[in-house]
Amino acid sequence: MKKIIFILSVFLSTMALAVEEVNTKVNLVRNYAAGGLGGLDMPVILDAACPSGSSFYIEKSGDYQTTLSILLTALTTNKTVSVAFERGRKPNFTSLSNYCRIYSIGINRNAL
């Protein structure tokens, strides 16, 4: 019985996340550093469009420095990244909720 409950809880939690993935190139990473805006989430412009209608962003919490580092490396070397994201999210730099939050990212070594 405990195994069934565990499996169901894992299954339902992954369904609630609704993560999508796209392979794309990075065009722009913006950081707000003026005044008291240093803690704002960071907008990211990719070749791929956010299906929600706006753009992608990095949430400034947890290990965002690693995600930022991968994005900047991909930007400067013109490499393709594999981006997992959640659509319909609201970053803290706007009141709109049609952005795509970058959930995880990987850089493709051999992709042009």
Biopython code that builds the backbone (N, CA, C, O; Angstrom):
import numpy as np
from Bio.PDB.StructureBuilder import StructureBuilder

atoms = [
    (1, "MET", "N", (0.823, -1.198, 0.000)),
    (1, "MET", "CA", (0.000, 0.000, 0.000)),
    (1, "MET", "C", (0.867, 1.262, 0.000)),
    (1, "MET", "O", (0.571, 2.223, -0.710)),
    (2, "LYS", "N", (1.936, 1.254, 0.798)),
    (2, "LYS", "CA", (2.821, 2.415, 0.846)),
    (2, "LYS", "C", (3.487, 2.648, -0.502)),
    (2, "LYS", "O", (3.696, 3.791, -0.908)),
    (3, "LYS", "N", (3.822, 1.554, -1.202)),
    (3, "LYS", "CA", (4.449, 1.687, -2.521)),
    (3, "LYS", "C", (3.488, 2.332, -3.515)),
    (3, "LYS", "O", (3.895, 3.166, -4.324)),
    (4, "ILE", "N", (2.241, 1.954, -3.455)),
    (4, "ILE", "CA", (1.243, 2.517, -4.364)),
    (4, "ILE", "C", (1.064, 4.010, -4.099)),
    (4, "ILE", "O", (0.997, 4.803, -5.038)),
    (5, "ILE", "N", (0.987, 4.390, -2.845)),
    (5, "ILE", "CA", (0.853, 5.805, -2.493)),
    (5, "ILE", "C", (2.075, 6.584, -2.958)),
    (5, "ILE", "O", (1.941, 7.687, -3.488)),
    (6, "PHE", "N", (3.260, 6.024, -2.768)),
    (6, "PHE", "CA", (4.495, 6.683, -3.204)),
    (6, "PHE", "C", (4.509, 6.871, -4.723)),
    (6, "PHE", "O", (4.821, 7.957, -5.212)),
    (7, "ILE", "N", (4.176, 5.829, -5.458)),
    (7, "ILE", "CA", (4.178, 5.901, -6.927)),
    (7, "ILE", "C", (3.153, 6.919, -7.414)),
    (7, "ILE", "O", (3.437, 7.699, -8.323)),
    (8, "LEU", "N", (1.969, 6.915, -6.816)),
    (8, "LEU", "CA", (0.950, 7.890, -7.203)),
    (8, "LEU", "C", (1.381, 9.318, -6.895)),
    (8, "LEU", "O", (1.141, 10.219, -7.700)),
    (9, "SER", "N", (2.011, 9.540, -5.750)),
    (9, "SER", "CA", (2.444, 10.898, -5.409)),
    (9, "SER", "C", (3.537, 11.382, -6.356)),
    (9, "SER", "O", (3.541, 12.552, -6.738)),
    (10, "VAL", "N", (4.462, 10.510, -6.742)),
    (10, "VAL", "CA", (5.500, 10.884, -7.711)),
    (10, "VAL", "C", (4.870, 11.178, -9.061)),
    (10, "VAL", "O", (5.215, 12.170, -9.703)),
    (11, "PHE", "N", (3.956, 10.330, -9.496)),
    (11, "PHE", "CA", (3.294, 10.513, -10.786)),
    (11, "PHE", "C", (2.504, 11.817, -10.825)),
    (11, "PHE", "O", (2.603, 12.567, -11.795)),
    (12, "LEU", "N", (1.729, 12.095, -9.794)),
    (12, "LEU", "CA", (0.916, 13.307, -9.769)),
    (12, "LEU", "C", (1.762, 14.564, -9.671)),
    (12, "LEU", "O", (1.413, 15.585, -10.265)),
    (13, "SER", "N", (2.867, 14.516, -8.935)),
    (13, "SER", "CA", (3.718, 15.702, -8.822)),
    (13, "SER", "C", (4.391, 16.029, -10.144)),
    (13, "SER", "O", (4.568, 17.205, -10.462)),
    (14, "THR", "N", (4.771, 15.022, -10.925)),
    (14, "THR", "CA", (5.379, 15.300, -12.225)),
    (14, "THR", "C", (4.339, 15.789, -13.221)),
    (14, "THR", "O", (4.667, 16.568, -14.116)),
    (15, "MET", "N", (3.104, 15.352, -13.087)),
    (15, "MET", "CA", (2.048, 15.840, -13.972)),
    (15, "MET", "C", (1.745, 17.304, -13.694)),
    (15, "MET", "O", (1.475, 18.062, -14.626)),
    (16, "ALA", "N", (1.784, 17.713, -12.442)),
    (16, "ALA", "CA", (1.476, 19.090, -12.079)),
    (16, "ALA", "C", (2.538, 20.055, -12.584)),
    (16, "ALA", "O", (2.240, 21.226, -12.818)),
    (17, "LEU", "N", (3.758, 19.593, -12.756)),
    (17, "LEU", "CA", (4.845, 20.459, -13.185)),
    (17, "LEU", "C", (4.696, 20.884, -14.637)),
    (17, "LEU", "O", (4.976, 22.039, -14.957)),
    (18, "ALA", "N", (4.267, 20.002, -15.525)),
    (18, "ALA", "CA", (4.023, 20.296, -16.940)),
    (18, "ALA", "C", (5.204, 20.993, -17.603)),
    (18, "ALA", "O", (5.063, 22.092, -18.137)),
    (19, "VAL", "N", (6.350, 20.360, -17.567)),
    (19, "VAL", "CA", (7.570, 20.913, -18.146)),
    (19, "VAL", "C", (7.654, 20.535, -19.618)),
    (19, "VAL", "O", (7.410, 19.386, -19.988)),
    (20, "GLU", "N", (7.999, 21.506, -20.454)),
    (20, "GLU", "CA", (8.219, 21.282, -21.877)),
    (20, "GLU", "C", (9.691, 21.521, -22.167)),
    (20, "GLU", "O", (10.399, 22.108, -21.348)),
    (21, "GLU", "N", (10.159, 21.068, -23.329)),
    (21, "GLU", "CA", (11.579, 21.233, -23.656)),
    (21, "GLU", "C", (11.744, 21.692, -25.100)),
    (21, "GLU", "O", (10.972, 21.312, -25.980)),
    (22, "VAL", "N", (12.772, 22.524, -25.327)),
    (22, "VAL", "CA", (13.079, 23.031, -26.660)),
    (22, "VAL", "C", (14.598, 23.160, -26.799)),
    (22, "VAL", "O", (15.291, 23.487, -25.836)),
    (23, "ASN", "N", (15.107, 22.901, -28.007)),
    (23, "ASN", "CA", (16.516, 23.146, -28.325)),
    (23, "ASN", "C", (16.590, 24.455, -29.089)),
    (23, "ASN", "O", (15.895, 24.626, -30.091)),
    (24, "THR", "N", (17.421, 25.381, -28.631)),
    (24, "THR", "CA", (17.437, 26.726, -29.198)),
    (24, "THR", "C", (18.771, 27.409, -28.947)),
    (24, "THR", "O", (19.630, 26.872, -28.247)),
    (25, "LYS", "N", (18.938, 28.579, -29.513)),
    (25, "LYS", "CA", (20.122, 29.406, -29.265)),
    (25, "LYS", "C", (19.716, 30.613, -28.433)),
    (25, "LYS", "O", (18.560, 31.035, -28.448)),
    (26, "VAL", "N", (20.693, 31.166, -27.701)),
    (26, "VAL", "CA", (20.461, 32.305, -26.812)),
    (26, "VAL", "C", (20.776, 33.594, -27.568)),
    (26, "VAL", "O", (21.816, 33.688, -28.221)),
    (27, "ASN", "N", (19.890, 34.585, -27.486)),
    (27, "ASN", "CA", (20.113, 35.878, -28.134)),
    (27, "ASN", "C", (20.429, 36.995, -27.155)),
    (27, "ASN", "O", (21.198, 37.900, -27.482)),
    (28, "LEU", "N", (19.850, 36.952, -25.952)),
    (28, "LEU", "CA", (20.028, 38.042, -24.997)),
    (28, "LEU", "C", (19.716, 37.552, -23.588)),
    (28, "LEU", "O", (18.766, 36.798, -23.378)),
    (29, "VAL", "N", (20.526, 37.988, -22.627)),
    (29, "VAL", "CA", (20.247, 37.773, -21.207)),
    (29, "VAL", "C", (20.295, 39.152, -20.568)),
    (29, "VAL", "O", (21.308, 39.845, -20.667)),
    (30, "ARG", "N", (19.208, 39.560, -19.911)),
    (30, "ARG", "CA", (19.142, 40.906, -19.337)),
    (30, "ARG", "C", (19.128, 40.808, -17.817)),
    (30, "ARG", "O", (18.441, 39.969, -17.235)),
    (31, "ASN", "N", (19.916, 41.699, -17.182)),
    (31, "ASN", "CA", (19.956, 41.756, -15.727)),
    (31, "ASN", "C", (19.583, 43.162, -15.283)),
    (31, "ASN", "O", (20.125, 44.140, -15.798)),
    (32, "TYR", "N", (18.663, 43.272, -14.332)),
    (32, "TYR", "CA", (18.296, 44.564, -13.774)),
    (32, "TYR", "C", (19.167, 44.822, -12.555)),
    (32, "TYR", "O", (19.059, 44.115, -11.553)),
    (33, "ALA", "N", (20.036, 45.835, -12.633)),
    (33, "ALA", "CA", (20.957, 46.112, -11.532)),
    (33, "ALA", "C", (20.833, 47.539, -11.020)),
    (33, "ALA", "O", (21.579, 47.925, -10.120)),
    (34, "ALA", "N", (19.928, 48.324, -11.553)),
    (34, "ALA", "CA", (19.784, 49.718, -11.147)),
    (34, "ALA", "C", (18.998, 49.825, -9.849)),
    (34, "ALA", "O", (17.997, 49.135, -9.654)),
    (35, "GLY", "N", (19.460, 50.689, -8.978)),
    (35, "GLY", "CA", (18.749, 50.958, -7.732)),
    (35, "GLY", "C", (18.524, 49.711, -6.902)),
    (35, "GLY", "O", (19.454, 48.941, -6.661)),
    (36, "GLY", "N", (17.307, 49.514, -6.470)),
    (36, "GLY", "CA", (16.968, 48.356, -5.654)),
    (36, "GLY", "C", (16.447, 47.188, -6.456)),
    (36, "GLY", "O", (15.776, 46.316, -5.904)),
    (37, "LEU", "N", (16.737, 47.145, -7.752)),
    (37, "LEU", "CA", (16.185, 46.105, -8.609)),
    (37, "LEU", "C", (17.089, 44.889, -8.748)),
    (37, "LEU", "O", (16.853, 44.064, -9.631)),
    (38, "GLY", "N", (18.104, 44.745, -7.920)),
    (38, "GLY", "CA", (19.068, 43.658, -8.058)),
    (38, "GLY", "C", (18.497, 42.272, -7.848)),
    (38, "GLY", "O", (19.115, 41.299, -8.280)),
    (39, "GLY", "N", (17.356, 42.134, -7.211)),
    (39, "GLY", "CA", (16.797, 40.816, -6.946)),
    (39, "GLY", "C", (15.745, 40.365, -7.934)),
    (39, "GLY", "O", (15.060, 39.369, -7.702)),
    (40, "LEU", "N", (15.608, 41.084, -9.034)),
    (40, "LEU", "CA", (14.575, 40.727, -10.000)),
    (40, "LEU", "C", (14.976, 39.523, -10.835)),
    (40, "LEU", "O", (16.159, 39.285, -11.077)),
    (41, "ASP", "N", (13.974, 38.764, -11.273)),
    (41, "ASP", "CA", (14.207, 37.655, -12.194)),
    (41, "ASP", "C", (14.803, 38.204, -13.489)),
    (41, "ASP", "O", (14.658, 39.388, -13.794)),
    (42, "MET", "N", (15.475, 37.334, -14.250)),
    (42, "MET", "CA", (16.217, 37.779, -15.426)),
    (42, "MET", "C", (15.555, 37.319, -16.720)),
    (42, "MET", "O", (15.439, 36.115, -16.951)),
    (43, "PRO", "N", (15.112, 38.261, -17.579)),
    (43, "PRO", "CA", (14.552, 37.889, -18.879)),
    (43, "PRO", "C", (15.632, 37.309, -19.789)),
    (43, "PRO", "O", (16.783, 37.744, -19.758)),
    (44, "VAL", "N", (15.251, 36.330, -20.592)),
    (44, "VAL", "CA", (16.163, 35.682, -21.534)),
    (44, "VAL", "C", (15.458, 35.613, -22.886)),
    (44, "VAL", "O", (14.330, 35.129, -22.980)),
    (45, "ILE", "N", (16.126, 36.097, -23.930)),
    (45, "ILE", "CA", (15.567, 36.037, -25.281)),
    (45, "ILE", "C", (16.255, 34.896, -26.022)),
    (45, "ILE", "O", (17.476, 34.889, -26.179)),
    (46, "LEU", "N", (15.457, 33.932, -26.476)),
    (46, "LEU", "CA", (15.961, 32.769, -27.200)),
    (46, "LEU", "C", (15.463, 32.817, -28.642)),
    (46, "LEU", "O", (14.538, 33.565, -28.959)),
    (47, "ASP", "N", (16.080, 32.016, -29.518)),
    (47, "ASP", "CA", (15.573, 31.887, -30.889)),
    (47, "ASP", "C", (14.152, 31.320, -30.885)),
    (47, "ASP", "O", (13.311, 31.737, -31.680)),
    (48, "ALA", "N", (13.894, 30.383, -30.000)),
    (48, "ALA", "CA", (12.558, 29.785, -29.872)),
    (48, "ALA", "C", (11.641, 30.751, -29.124)),
    (48, "ALA", "O", (12.081, 31.482, -28.237)),
    (49, "ALA", "N", (10.384, 30.741, -29.489)),
    (49, "ALA", "CA", (9.405, 31.599, -28.826)),
    (49, "ALA", "C", (8.771, 30.871, -27.651)),
    (49, "ALA", "O", (8.571, 29.657, -27.690)),
    (50, "CYS", "N", (8.462, 31.618, -26.622)),
    (50, "CYS", "CA", (7.728, 31.079, -25.478)),
    (50, "CYS", "C", (6.287, 30.836, -25.921)),
    (50, "CYS", "O", (5.628, 31.769, -26.378)),
    (51, "PRO", "N", (5.779, 29.604, -25.799)),
    (51, "PRO", "CA", (4.415, 29.310, -26.250)),
    (51, "PRO", "C", (3.333, 30.109, -25.526)),
    (51, "PRO", "O", (2.212, 30.217, -26.023)),
    (52, "SER", "N", (3.653, 30.669, -24.359)),
    (52, "SER", "CA", (2.661, 31.458, -23.616)),
    (52, "SER", "C", (2.440, 32.831, -24.229)),
    (52, "SER", "O", (1.457, 33.496, -23.906)),
    (53, "GLY", "N", (3.337, 33.267, -25.107)),
    (53, "GLY", "CA", (3.152, 34.547, -25.775)),
    (53, "GLY", "C", (4.146, 35.620, -25.394)),
    (53, "GLY", "O", (4.217, 36.640, -26.079)),
    (54, "SER", "N", (4.908, 35.446, -24.348)),
    (54, "SER", "CA", (5.888, 36.454, -23.956)),
    (54, "SER", "C", (7.286, 35.880, -24.152)),
    (54, "SER", "O", (7.574, 35.331, -25.215)),
    (55, "SER", "N", (8.165, 35.994, -23.152)),
    (55, "SER", "CA", (9.524, 35.465, -23.307)),
    (55, "SER", "C", (9.886, 34.554, -22.141)),
    (55, "SER", "O", (9.084, 34.339, -21.232)),
    (56, "PHE", "N", (11.094, 34.029, -22.180)),
    (56, "PHE", "CA", (11.611, 33.158, -21.134)),
    (56, "PHE", "C", (12.247, 34.001, -20.034)),
    (56, "PHE", "O", (12.590, 35.163, -20.252)),
    (57, "TYR", "N", (12.402, 33.410, -18.858)),
    (57, "TYR", "CA", (13.124, 34.095, -17.786)),
    (57, "TYR", "C", (13.736, 33.082, -16.831)),
    (57, "TYR", "O", (13.307, 31.931, -16.751)),
    (58, "ILE", "N", (14.766, 33.553, -16.100)),
    (58, "ILE", "CA", (15.398, 32.767, -15.039)),
    (58, "ILE", "C", (14.898, 33.324, -13.717)),
    (58, "ILE", "O", (14.939, 34.534, -13.495)),
    (59, "GLU", "N", (14.432, 32.459, -12.851)),
    (59, "GLU", "CA", (14.015, 32.873, -11.516)),
    (59, "GLU", "C", (15.256, 33.037, -10.651)),
    (59, "GLU", "O", (16.069, 32.118, -10.550)),
    (60, "LYS", "N", (15.409, 34.209, -10.025)),
    (60, "LYS", "CA", (16.591, 34.468, -9.198)),
    (60, "LYS", "C", (16.393, 33.852, -7.814)),
    (60, "LYS", "O", (16.085, 34.546, -6.845)),
    (61, "SER", "N", (16.575, 32.562, -7.748)),
    (61, "SER", "CA", (16.509, 31.848, -6.480)),
    (61, "SER", "C", (17.274, 30.549, -6.642)),
    (61, "SER", "O", (17.531, 30.107, -7.762)),
    (62, "GLY", "N", (17.629, 29.953, -5.550)),
    (62, "GLY", "CA", (18.335, 28.673, -5.616)),
    (62, "GLY", "C", (19.656, 28.785, -6.342)),
    (62, "GLY", "O", (20.501, 29.606, -5.985)),
    (63, "ASP", "N", (19.835, 27.968, -7.350)),
    (63, "ASP", "CA", (21.102, 27.875, -8.065)),
    (63, "ASP", "C", (21.030, 28.584, -9.422)),
    (63, "ASP", "O", (21.470, 28.035, -10.433)),
    (64, "TYR", "N", (20.481, 29.789, -9.445)),
    (64, "TYR", "CA", (20.320, 30.486, -10.721)),
    (64, "TYR", "C", (21.659, 30.860, -11.355)),
    (64, "TYR", "O", (21.728, 31.052, -12.569)),
    (65, "GLN", "N", (22.736, 30.968, -10.545)),
    (65, "GLN", "CA", (24.047, 31.326, -11.094)),
    (65, "GLN", "C", (24.534, 30.282, -12.092)),
    (65, "GLN", "O", (25.155, 30.635, -13.095)),
    (66, "THR", "N", (24.267, 29.017, -11.837)),
    (66, "THR", "CA", (24.672, 27.957, -12.763)),
    (66, "THR", "C", (23.908, 28.080, -14.076)),
    (66, "THR", "O", (24.500, 27.970, -15.149)),
    (67, "THR", "N", (22.613, 28.306, -14.002)),
    (67, "THR", "CA", (21.808, 28.499, -15.210)),
    (67, "THR", "C", (22.299, 29.712, -15.982)),
    (67, "THR", "O", (22.425, 29.661, -17.206)),
    (68, "LEU", "N", (22.577, 30.802, -15.278)),
    (68, "LEU", "CA", (23.085, 32.008, -15.919)),
    (68, "LEU", "C", (24.426, 31.747, -16.591)),
    (68, "LEU", "O", (24.664, 32.214, -17.705)),
    (69, "SER", "N", (25.290, 31.015, -15.931)),
    (69, "SER", "CA", (26.603, 30.682, -16.492)),
    (69, "SER", "C", (26.471, 29.881, -17.787)),
    (69, "SER", "O", (27.172, 30.154, -18.761)),
    (70, "ILE", "N", (25.581, 28.902, -17.796)),
    (70, "ILE", "CA", (25.360, 28.094, -19.003)),
    (70, "ILE", "C", (24.797, 28.961, -20.127)),
    (70, "ILE", "O", (25.216, 28.833, -21.277)),
    (71, "LEU", "N", (23.851, 29.842, -19.803)),
    (71, "LEU", "CA", (23.279, 30.728, -20.818)),
    (71, "LEU", "C", (24.330, 31.660, -21.413)),
    (71, "LEU", "O", (24.374, 31.853, -22.628)),
    (72, "LEU", "N", (25.175, 32.239, -20.562)),
    (72, "LEU", "CA", (26.209, 33.150, -21.057)),
    (72, "LEU", "C", (27.258, 32.414, -21.880)),
    (72, "LEU", "O", (27.758, 32.953, -22.867)),
    (73, "THR", "N", (27.597, 31.194, -21.487)),
    (73, "THR", "CA", (28.531, 30.385, -22.275)),
    (73, "THR", "C", (27.944, 30.090, -23.648)),
    (73, "THR", "O", (28.634, 30.219, -24.659)),
    (74, "ALA", "N", (26.684, 29.697, -23.687)),
    (74, "ALA", "CA", (26.020, 29.412, -24.964)),
    (74, "ALA", "C", (25.920, 30.664, -25.824)),
    (74, "ALA", "O", (26.057, 30.593, -27.046)),
    (75, "LEU", "N", (25.684, 31.804, -25.198)),
    (75, "LEU", "CA", (25.581, 33.064, -25.932)),
    (75, "LEU", "C", (26.914, 33.444, -26.571)),
    (75, "LEU", "O", (26.955, 33.819, -27.743)),
    (76, "THR", "N", (28.001, 33.349, -25.809)),
    (76, "THR", "CA", (29.306, 33.768, -26.328)),
    (76, "THR", "C", (29.903, 32.773, -27.313)),
    (76, "THR", "O", (30.679, 33.166, -28.183)),
    (77, "THR", "N", (29.558, 31.496, -27.196)),
    (77, "THR", "CA", (30.106, 30.484, -28.111)),
    (77, "THR", "C", (29.133, 30.108, -29.222)),
    (77, "THR", "O", (29.458, 29.287, -30.079)),
    (78, "ASN", "N", (27.942, 30.704, -29.211)),
    (78, "ASN", "CA", (26.910, 30.442, -30.220)),
    (78, "ASN", "C", (26.508, 28.964, -30.264)),
    (78, "ASN", "O", (26.272, 28.412, -31.339)),
    (79, "LYS", "N", (26.433, 28.335, -29.097)),
    (79, "LYS", "CA", (26.024, 26.932, -28.987)),
    (79, "LYS", "C", (24.520, 26.828, -28.758)),
    (79, "LYS", "O", (23.875, 27.764, -28.287)),
    (80, "THR", "N", (23.990, 25.674, -29.103)),
    (80, "THR", "CA", (22.580, 25.379, -28.863)),
    (80, "THR", "C", (22.408, 24.887, -27.431)),
    (80, "THR", "O", (23.234, 24.133, -26.917)),
    (81, "VAL", "N", (21.329, 25.323, -26.797)),
    (81, "VAL", "CA", (21.006, 24.858, -25.452)),
    (81, "VAL", "C", (19.702, 24.076, -25.488)),
    (81, "VAL", "O", (18.837, 24.309, -26.332)),
    (82, "SER", "N", (19.584, 23.156, -24.564)),
    (82, "SER", "CA", (18.360, 22.402, -24.377)),
    (82, "SER", "C", (17.677, 22.982, -23.141)),
    (82, "SER", "O", (18.191, 22.858, -22.029)),
    (83, "VAL", "N", (16.528, 23.612, -23.333)),
    (83, "VAL", "CA", (15.849, 24.341, -22.265)),
    (83, "VAL", "C", (14.551, 23.631, -21.893)),
    (83, "VAL", "O", (13.684, 23.418, -22.740)),
    (84, "ALA", "N", (14.429, 23.270, -20.630)),
    (84, "ALA", "CA", (13.165, 22.761, -20.092)),
    (84, "ALA", "C", (12.484, 23.944, -19.396)),
    (84, "ALA", "O", (13.122, 24.673, -18.637)),
    (85, "PHE", "N", (11.196, 24.126, -19.657)),
    (85, "PHE", "CA", (10.518, 25.312, -19.139)),
    (85, "PHE", "C", (9.070, 25.010, -18.778)),
    (85, "PHE", "O", (8.486, 24.016, -19.210)),
    (86, "GLU", "N", (8.516, 25.909, -17.968)),
    (86, "GLU", "CA", (7.099, 25.886, -17.612)),
    (86, "GLU", "C", (6.455, 27.134, -18.206)),
    (86, "GLU", "O", (6.963, 28.239, -18.017)),
    (87, "ARG", "N", (5.362, 26.973, -18.909)),
    (87, "ARG", "CA", (4.693, 28.133, -19.495)),
    (87, "ARG", "C", (3.658, 28.711, -18.537)),
    (87, "ARG", "O", (3.242, 28.055, -17.583)),
    (88, "GLY", "N", (3.249, 29.958, -18.807)),
    (88, "GLY", "CA", (2.214, 30.606, -18.004)),
    (88, "GLY", "C", (2.665, 31.007, -16.620)),
    (88, "GLY", "O", (1.875, 30.964, -15.677)),
    (89, "ARG", "N", (3.919, 31.396, -16.478)),
    (89, "ARG", "CA", (4.458, 31.785, -15.166)),
    (89, "ARG", "C", (4.579, 33.309, -15.073)),
    (89, "ARG", "O", (4.578, 34.002, -16.091)),
    (90, "LYS", "N", (4.683, 33.823, -13.841)),
    (90, "LYS", "CA", (4.787, 35.262, -13.615)),
    (90, "LYS", "C", (6.116, 35.600, -12.945)),
    (90, "LYS", "O", (6.314, 35.272, -11.776)),
    (91, "PRO", "N", (7.036, 36.255, -13.673)),
    (91, "PRO", "CA", (8.282, 36.700, -13.049)),
    (91, "PRO", "C", (8.027, 37.934, -12.180)),
    (91, "PRO", "O", (6.980, 38.571, -12.290)),
    (92, "ASN", "N", (8.991, 38.267, -11.314)),
    (92, "ASN", "CA", (8.775, 39.398, -10.413)),
    (92, "ASN", "C", (9.104, 40.756, -11.038)),
    (92, "ASN", "O", (9.032, 41.772, -10.347)),
    (93, "PHE", "N", (9.464, 40.802, -12.329)),
    (93, "PHE", "CA", (9.722, 42.091, -12.970)),
    (93, "PHE", "C", (8.511, 42.604, -13.757)),
    (93, "PHE", "O", (8.604, 43.640, -14.416)),
    (94, "THR", "N", (7.398, 41.906, -13.700)),
    (94, "THR", "CA", (6.192, 42.325, -14.415)),
    (94, "THR", "C", (4.952, 41.785, -13.706)),
    (94, "THR", "O", (5.044, 40.892, -12.864)),
    (95, "SER", "N", (3.802, 42.335, -14.055)),
    (95, "SER", "CA", (2.550, 41.826, -13.483)),
    (95, "SER", "C", (1.892, 40.804, -14.406)),
    (95, "SER", "O", (0.873, 40.211, -14.052)),
    (96, "LEU", "N", (2.473, 40.594, -15.591)),
    (96, "LEU", "CA", (1.918, 39.627, -16.544)),
    (96, "LEU", "C", (2.283, 38.201, -16.151)),
    (96, "LEU", "O", (3.333, 37.967, -15.552)),
    (97, "SER", "N", (1.427, 37.257, -16.485)),
    (97, "SER", "CA", (1.697, 35.860, -16.123)),
    (97, "SER", "C", (1.773, 34.962, -17.352)),
    (97, "SER", "O", (1.378, 33.797, -17.301)),
    (98, "ASN", "N", (2.278, 35.503, -18.454)),
    (98, "ASN", "CA", (2.358, 34.697, -19.671)),
    (98, "ASN", "C", (3.806, 34.426, -20.088)),
    (98, "ASN", "O", (4.093, 34.293, -21.277)),
    (99, "TYR", "N", (4.703, 34.346, -19.129)),
    (99, "TYR", "CA", (6.111, 34.078, -19.399)),
    (99, "TYR", "C", (6.413, 32.590, -19.241)),
    (99, "TYR", "O", (5.618, 31.843, -18.670)),
    (100, "CYS", "N", (7.563, 32.168, -19.749)),
    (100, "CYS", "CA", (8.028, 30.790, -19.601)),
    (100, "CYS", "C", (9.232, 30.773, -18.666)),
    (100, "CYS", "O", (10.277, 31.344, -18.978)),
    (101, "ARG", "N", (9.080, 30.116, -17.515)),
    (101, "ARG", "CA", (10.180, 30.033, -16.547)),
    (101, "ARG", "C", (11.110, 28.894, -16.935)),
    (101, "ARG", "O", (10.672, 27.757, -17.109)),
    (102, "ILE", "N", (12.402, 29.205, -17.070)),
    (102, "ILE", "CA", (13.387, 28.173, -17.385)),
    (102, "ILE", "C", (13.544, 27.288, -16.158)),
    (102, "ILE", "O", (13.931, 27.753, -15.086)),
    (103, "TYR", "N", (13.244, 26.025, -16.328)),
    (103, "TYR", "CA", (13.275, 25.041, -15.245)),
    (103, "TYR", "C", (14.649, 24.381, -15.150)),
    (103, "TYR", "O", (15.183, 24.207, -14.055)),
    (104, "SER", "N", (15.214, 24.018, -16.291)),
    (104, "SER", "CA", (16.576, 23.468, -16.336)),
    (104, "SER", "C", (17.153, 23.736, -17.715)),
    (104, "SER", "O", (16.424, 24.010, -18.668)),
    (105, "ILE", "N", (18.475, 23.652, -17.806)),
    (105, "ILE", "CA", (19.143, 23.983, -19.061)),
    (105, "ILE", "C", (20.384, 23.126, -19.219)),
    (105, "ILE", "O", (21.047, 22.778, -18.242)),
    (106, "GLY", "N", (20.684, 22.796, -20.450)),
    (106, "GLY", "CA", (21.905, 22.049, -20.760)),
    (106, "GLY", "C", (22.495, 22.590, -22.045)),
    (106, "GLY", "O", (21.760, 23.012, -22.937)),
    (107, "ILE", "N", (23.800, 22.583, -22.149)),
    (107, "ILE", "CA", (24.458, 23.075, -23.354)),
    (107, "ILE", "C", (24.862, 21.879, -24.203)),
    (107, "ILE", "O", (25.403, 20.900, -23.690)),
    (108, "ASN", "N", (24.599, 21.961, -25.498)),
    (108, "ASN", "CA", (24.900, 20.867, -26.413)),
    (108, "ASN", "C", (26.300, 21.040, -26.977)),
    (108, "ASN", "O", (26.580, 22.021, -27.666)),
    (109, "ARG", "N", (27.155, 20.112, -26.694)),
    (109, "ARG", "CA", (28.572, 20.209, -27.045)),
    (109, "ARG", "C", (28.814, 20.257, -28.548)),
    (109, "ARG", "O", (29.596, 21.084, -29.015)),
    (110, "ASN", "N", (28.164, 19.393, -29.309)),
    (110, "ASN", "CA", (28.456, 19.265, -30.729)),
    (110, "ASN", "C", (27.507, 20.028, -31.635)),
    (110, "ASN", "O", (27.707, 20.056, -32.850)),
    (111, "ALA", "N", (26.494, 20.638, -31.083)),
    (111, "ALA", "CA", (25.531, 21.364, -31.922)),
    (111, "ALA", "C", (26.117, 22.693, -32.372)),
    (111, "ALA", "O", (26.864, 23.339, -31.637)),
    (112, "LEU", "N", (25.770, 23.086, -33.579)),
    (112, "LEU", "CA", (26.252, 24.371, -34.107)),
    (112, "LEU", "C", (25.306, 25.490, -33.794)),
    (112, "LEU", "O", (25.561, 26.635, -34.165)),
]
sb = StructureBuilder()
sb.init_structure("model")
sb.init_model(0)
sb.init_chain("A")
sb.init_seg("    ")
for serial, (resi, resn, name, xyz) in enumerate(atoms, 1):
    if name == "N":
        sb.init_residue(resn, " ", resi, " ")
    sb.init_atom(name, np.array(xyz, "f"), 0.0, 1.0, " ", f" {name:<3s}", serial, name[0])
structure = sb.get_structure()
